[in-house]
């Protein structure tokens, strides 16, 4: 039985820069296909985990040429070896360190300079 790795869609597979509505979809992030291909090559079962409607996420994966690299799309957290997410804080057994990480947390895409992005 292959181990599952869950990969977030927004902010990991796409060029997400903040919520712009349900009908707004961002293009795939450079290297996303290679990343998914590598997970599959390493024997993982790849599940895309998203807060978006799974059918719409599947459509985006198909249009982006990524659907054949994904085993499942869901909006529910399935059991997995690991979760790859742009908004994750990893708990490593220390509540104090976890609180500090949460207090100072900012997703990578907010820290990067993106002059073409509209202000929020």
Residue, then its C-alpha position, 0 to 999 in steps of 0.5 A: x500500500x502506497x503512503x499518501x502525501x496531501x498537497x494543497x492547491x492554492x499557494x503550493x501548486x498555483x501562484x496564489x497571492x491571496x483570495x480573489x473570489x471563487x471564480x478566480x484561479x491562478x496559473x500553476x506554479x513553475x515546477x509544480x508538475x515536476x514536484x508531483x511527478x517526483x512524488x509519484x516516482x517515489x511511490x507516493x499516492x498524491x492527494x490534492x487537499x483544497x478548501x475549494x470545491x473538489x470538482x472545480x479543483x479537478x477542472x483546474x488540474x485538468x486545464x493545467x495539465x496536472x490531473x494525471x499526476x494526482x490520485x484524488x482531490x478532496x476538501x476533507x483531510x485524509x490520513x497521510x504521511x505528510x501535508x504540504x501546505x503554504x499555511x502549515x505550522x509543524x508541531x514538534x512537541x513544544x507548545x511554546x515554540x508552536x505558539x511563537x511560530x503561530x504569532x509570527x506566521x506569514x505565508x511565503x507569498x505575503x513576504x515576497x515582493x510582487x509588484x504586479x499584484x494588486x494591493x489587498 
